[in-house]
Amino acid sequence: VLGLLVWTLVAGTEYFLYPAFGWVMFVAVFYWVLTVFFLIIYMTMTYTRIPQVPWTTVGLCFNGSAFILYLIAAIVDASSVTKDLDSHNYNSWAASSFFAFLVTSCYAGNTYFSFISWRSRTLQ
């Protein structure tokens, strides 16, 4: 839900005029789609039907990459928001920056728990 807020807040503006917001849109939409994909896999328990895939490693790699790229996107988003740039879009960009950092912290926590799960799997 928070990732959806990030990209809808940016998409509702004239972000295409500024390349920095294009990067934020790419990261937000890409990881939102992948998160929904993994949520569907989890909810339908498809992962139990495909035991050949190391799901703990996949989760760790996904969450770790999401954390790193979302952190970069959140920093780019926050550093690109100025009233001088376009005062009409200022509030949306500022809100998207706030939610981008919130999503980053969620992915950081999820990366931590994925690491704990991965480590307990590899020790067995």
C-alpha positions in Angstrom: 0.0 0.0 0.0 2.8 2.4 0.8 4.6 1.7 -2.4 1.4 2.3 -4.3 1.2 5.7 -2.6 4.7 6.6 -3.7 4.2 5.9 -7.4 0.7 7.4 -7.5 1.8 10.6 -5.9 4.6 10.9 -8.4 2.5 9.8 -11.3 -0.1 12.4 -10.6 2.5 15.2 -11.4 4.5 16.2 -14.4 7.4 13.9 -13.3 8.4 13.1 -16.9 10.0 16.6 -17.1 12.5 15.7 -14.4 14.7 12.6 -14.9 15.2 12.0 -11.2 11.5 11.4 -10.7 11.6 8.9 -13.6 14.0 6.8 -11.5 11.7 7.0 -8.5 8.8 5.9 -10.7 10.8 3.0 -12.1 11.8 1.7 -8.7 8.4 2.2 -7.1 6.4 0.6 -9.9 8.9 -2.3 -10.4 9.0 -3.3 -6.8 5.3 -2.7 -6.3 4.5 -5.2 -9.1 7.1 -7.7 -7.8 5.7 -7.4 -4.3 2.2 -8.1 -5.5 3.5 -11.0 -7.5 5.2 -12.5 -4.4 2.1 -11.8 -2.3 0.0 -13.8 -4.7 2.6 -16.7 -4.6 2.5 -16.6 -0.8 -1.3 -16.4 -0.5 -1.9 -19.2 -3.0 0.9 -21.3 -1.4 2.5 -21.8 -4.8 5.9 -21.9 -3.1 5.0 -25.3 -1.6 4.4 -26.7 -5.1 7.8 -25.6 -6.3 10.3 -26.9 -3.7 13.3 -26.7 -6.2 13.3 -22.9 -5.7 15.2 -21.7 -2.6 12.5 -19.4 -1.4 14.3 -18.1 1.6 17.2 -17.0 -0.6 14.8 -15.5 -3.2 13.1 -13.5 -0.4 16.4 -12.3 1.0 17.7 -11.2 -2.4 14.4 -9.5 -3.3 14.0 -7.7 0.0 17.7 -6.7 0.0 17.6 -5.3 -3.5 14.3 -3.5 -2.8 15.8 -1.9 0.3 18.9 -0.7 -1.5 17.2 0.6 -4.6 14.3 2.1 -2.6 16.8 3.9 -0.3 18.5 5.4 -3.4 15.2 6.3 -4.9 14.0 7.9 -1.6 17.2 10.0 -1.4 16.9 11.0 -5.0 13.2 11.9 -4.4 13.9 13.9 -1.3 16.9 15.8 -2.8 14.9 16.6 -5.9 11.9 18.2 -4.1 12.2 22.0 -4.1 9.5 24.7 -4.3 11.5 26.4 -7.0 11.3 23.4 -9.3 7.5 23.4 -9.6 5.4 24.7 -6.8 2.3 23.1 -8.2 3.7 19.6 -7.7 5.6 20.4 -4.5 3.2 18.8 -2.0 2.8 15.5 -4.0 6.6 15.2 -4.3 7.2 15.9 -0.7 4.5 13.3 0.3 6.0 10.8 -2.1 9.4 11.4 -0.5 8.0 10.7 3.0 6.3 7.5 1.9 9.4 6.4 0.0 11.4 6.5 3.2 8.6 4.7 5.0 8.6 2.0 2.3 12.4 1.8 2.6 12.2 1.2 6.3 9.6 -1.6 5.7 11.9 -3.3 3.2 14.8 -2.9 5.7 12.8 -4.7 8.4 11.7 -7.3 5.9 15.3 -7.8 4.8 16.3 -8.3 8.4 13.6 -11.0 9.0 14.4 -12.6 5.6 18.1 -12.8 6.7 17.1 -14.4 10.0 15.0 -17.0 8.1 17.7 -17.6 5.5 20.3 -18.1 8.2 18.2 -20.5 10.2 17.6 -22.5 7.0 21.3 -22.7 6.0 22.3 -23.8 9.6 20.0 -26.8 9.5 
